[in-house]
Amino acid sequence: MSRKGFSVKNVESVKKGPGVYKLFNNYGSLTYVGKAKNLKERLQQHLNEDDIPNIRQFDVKHTETTREAERLEKNIIQRSAPVHNIKEE
């Protein structure tokens, strides 16, 4: 399965372990930020789901711990306000 830069081949190159991932749409806009205990596994799940439409590429930042990933995710969301991370009240 391939969605341009978001493909099985590209996900296979991601190392296992904790970190943060960013998903971008076909315009290059950041649409979602997430954290994972296992980045490779989580990105593979996104390939098989349609919960976030128009994913075209991703970027990952590995961290030493899941706690560090949580802090990084929170900071990126606060700075960037990706559309799929905004909670409706």
N, C-alpha and C positions, 0 to 999 in steps of 0.2 A: 504494500500500500504506500502511496506517495502523495503528498500534498506539497509539491515543489521541494523546498528545503527541509520540510518536515517529513522524513521518510524512515523506513525501517533501517536502511543502511546508515543514515546519520545517527539515529538513536543507538544503534549497535556500537558506535564509537564512543558513547558516553560511558565513563567509569561508574561503577557502583559506588554507593556511599551517600552520605548526607549532603544536602545543599539546597540551593534555590534555583528555580528555572523561570524563565520569562518566555511567554508565547507572543508572537507577533502575527498580525494579519497580513493580507496581501498588499497593503499599502505601507507596510513596515512599521505600523503603529503598535505599541505595546498594548495588548488586550488583557493579559492575565499574568499574575505572578503567583507562584506556588512554592511550597517547601516540600521536601521529601526525605525520608530516611534512606531511600535508595532511588537516586535520580533516574537511573536507567529504567528501572521497573515502572516508575511513575510516568515517564514519557511514553513508554510502550502502551500503558493504559490509555493515555490521551489519544494515541493513534487509533485505538479501537472504539473510542467514544465520540459522540457528536455533541458533547455538552458545551464546548466552546467552538463556535463556527469559524470558518475561514482561517484556520491556523496554517501559516505558510512557512514559518521558521521558528527556531527556538535558540535560546542562549542559556548556558548553565554556569553556575558559580559553585564550585565544591567548597564545603566547609569542613572543619575538623569535627564538629559536633552538631546534633540536631538543635540544640539550644542556640548556637550561633546562627544556624539557618533560620530559626524563628525570628531572631532579632533583625537579620538582614532582610527577610521577607517583609516584615512590618515597616522597616525604613523605606524600602523601595515603594511599597504601596502608598505610604503617606506622601512621598515625594511625587509619584507619578499618577496616582489614582486611576489605574487601569479599569476600563469599563466593566469587565467581568469580576472585579474584586469589590465593586461598590455595593454596599449592603443597602437595601431599601428599608426604610423605617416606617 
